[in-house]
């Protein structure tokens, strides 16, 4: 199996939600978006790892950032000699193989993905080292931008690189922030169980729901502004699932069922 096919298999195993829209993208853009998603997922798995202490998370994330910052071309990072050491056996395959995902994208856009991943790794290292201390709405905005709003900006760059699609970048930040806020609400119980509270001081779930919907309004505007084509096809699926997940949480469900997810994806795909 070639690297792209292997990447899609790893993607399918880690997130069927994103596997479907990525697998439907045209060649070239598919490799770029898959590279971006898997690199981000690789560092996210380190940030959220249940058995690594915060200092180790910060160290590994900074190592990833420094390696990507030193990249000259694909040949300089393909093997990604990070020296995982005793931690390698603890990390999932998607994280250990980040060097392969980094060189999956076409060479004309790969450095933008390296830059975005390096910057996000640094920001994740900061939050891990500070034990995710979020006290104010500004802290919350910083966190949701650092780990997701910036992804919206990267996606905008990928659409522009592929076919010249232009987007409102403020809406792009809202797109990322909105999806991340849904994840924070959905994973609230698990996060608290591992000692992490992403809610600003004194905020209720209702306030985070309001914050989420304000950003999803921007995500709506972002998606509505996209022309017919691969960018629109891609963005409609996670946005539809975000709204459905938010509604399910309000109704007291922990998450959407797998059958509900697949039905919604099919519905969006047939529009």
N, C-alpha and C positions, 0 to 999 in steps of 0.2 A: 504494500500500500504506500502511495506517495504521501508527502508531508501534509498536503491539503486534505486528503482523504482521512488520514490519521487524526488530523486536527478536528475534522467534523465528527469523528467518532468520539473523541474526548469531549467535544462540545455537547454532543447528544447525551453523554453520560452525566455531565455536570449541570446542564440546563436545557431541557427540551423546549422550554418557553422561547429561548433565544436561538436554539438550533433550527427551528422551523423557519423563521424569517431570514436567518443568515444563509441557510441552505438554498433558499430561493433567489438569492441575489445573483446578478450576472457575474461571470468570471472576471477576475481582477478586483472588482469591488468586494466580492465574496471573500477573497483571501485577505483583503485589507481589514474588513470588519471582523472576520474571524480572528485575525492576529490581535486586533485591539481588544476584543472581548476576552480572549484567552489570557493575554498579558494582564489585564485588569483582574480577571478572576484568579489568576495565580497569586497576585499580591493580596487580594481580598481574603483568600483562604489563609494566608499567614496572619493577617490582622485579626481574623475571627477565630484562630486556632484555639481550641479549648485547653490544650495541654502545654502550650508555650507560655512562659512568663513574659511580661511586658518588655523587659529589657532585651530579651532574646528576639522578640518580634521586631523591636526597633532596630536592632543590629542587623538582622537579615534584610529588612526592608531598605535600610541605608546601603547595604552591600549591593542590592539589586539596582538601586538608583545610581550609585557610583559606576557600576559596570556599564549601564546603558549610557551614562553621560560620557564615558570614554570611548564609545563606539565610533568607529570610522566608517566601516561598511559591515555587511553581514558576516564576512569571514572573521571579524574580530570578536563577535559575540555568539556565534553559533554554538560553541561548546559551553559557553557561560560558566567559566571556571570560578564559581563563587566560593568554593570550599564550604559546602553545606555542613561538613563534619558530622558530628553525632546526631544532628537534627534531620539529616536527609531521610532517614527511615520513618520519621514522624510526619513528613510532609506529603500531601497528595501528589499524584502524578502531574496534575495540571500546574502545580507550583514548581516542581523539580525541572520540568521541561520548558520553562519560560524562555530559555534561549532559542529553542526551536520555534516557538510562537512568534518571537520577535523578528525572525527572518522569513516568516511566511508571507508577509505583505510585499507587494511589488516595490522595487528599490526606489521608485520615485516618490513614495509616500511613507515608506517604513521609518525614516528618521523622525517624522512627526509623531508616530506611534511610540517610538522610543522616548522622545521628549515627554510626551504625556504620561507614560508609565513611570518614568524617572521622577517626574514632579509629584505624581500621586503617591509613589512609594515614600518620598520624603515627607509628604503631609501625613500619611498613615503612620510613619515612624514617630512623628511629633505627637500625634494623638495617643499612640500606644504608650509612649514615654510619659505623657501627662495623665495617663489613666482615664482618657476620654472625659476630662472635666468640662462639662458643658453647663454653664450657669445662666446664660442670657440668650435671648433670641439671636443676638449677633454671633455668639459662639455656635449656636445651632446652624445659622447661615454659613459660617465658616466651614463647619464640618460637612454639611450637605453639599456645599460647593466643592470642597476638596476631594470628596470621594465619588461625586456623581455629577454635579453641575458642570465640572470641567469635562466630563465625558460627553455631555451635550455639545460642548464646543468642538471636541475632537470629531464627533459625528458630522457636524457642519463642515468641518474641513475635509472630511472624507467625501461628502456629497459634492463639494466644490471641486475637489481634485478629480473625481470620476467623470462628471459631465457638466460642470460649471454651475450646478444648482446653488443659488444664493439664499441665505436664510437670515432671519433676525436672531442675532446671537444672544440677546437678552432672553428671548423666548427659549433659546436652546438651553440656557442655564436653568430656566424654570422646568424644562422637560426633564433634565437630569435630577434636579432637586425633588420634583414631584414623585418620580419613581422611587427615589431613595427614601423619602418620607413614608411612602406606603410600606416599604420593606421594614423600616423602623417600627411602625405600628404592628405589622404582622409578626415580627420577631421579638416583640416586647418581653414576653415571658421568658424566652430563652436568654435574651441579653441580661435581664435582671438576675437570672439564675447563675450567670457567669460573672456577676458583679459589675456589669456595665449599664449605666442609665443615660440614654441619649437625650432624654427630655430636659429642657431648661428648668431651672429651679421653680417649683410651684406650679408648673404646667400640668394640666389635666389631659386626658386622652382627647377630650373634645377640642381643646386648644390646638393639639397637634393635628387633629383631623382638619381644623380650619386652615392651618398652615399648609397642609398637604393639598387641600382643594384650591387654595390661592395659587399654588405653583402648578397644579394640574390645569388651571385655567390658562396659564402661560404655555403649557405643553399643548393644549388644544389649539391655541393660536399658532404655535410653531408648526403643528401638523397640518392645519388648514392652509397655511401659506405655501406648503410644498406642492410643486407641480406633479402631475401624474408621472409615475416612474418609480425606480427602486427605492429612493429615500422615503417616499410616502408609503409604499408597500411595507417597508421595514418598520417605520415608526408607529403605524396604526396598531400593530399587534401588542407591543408592550403597553401602550397607552390604554387600549381597551381592557387589557387584563388588570392594569392598575386601578381603573375605575371600578371594575367588577370586584376586585379584592377589597377595596375600601368599603363598598356596599356590603359585602359579606361580613366584614369585621363589625360594621354597625349593627348587623342582624345577629351578632353573637357567635358567628362561625370563626374558627381558627384560621381558615384559609379556603381557597377555592378547591373543589374536588378536581381530580385529574380529568374526569369526564367533562366537567364544566369548562375547564381550560381548553380542552381540545375542541369543544363545541363552539366556543367563542372564537378561537383561531380560524376554524372552518368558516364561521359566519363572516369574519372580517375578510378572509381570503376570497370569498365569493362576491364581495361588493364590487 
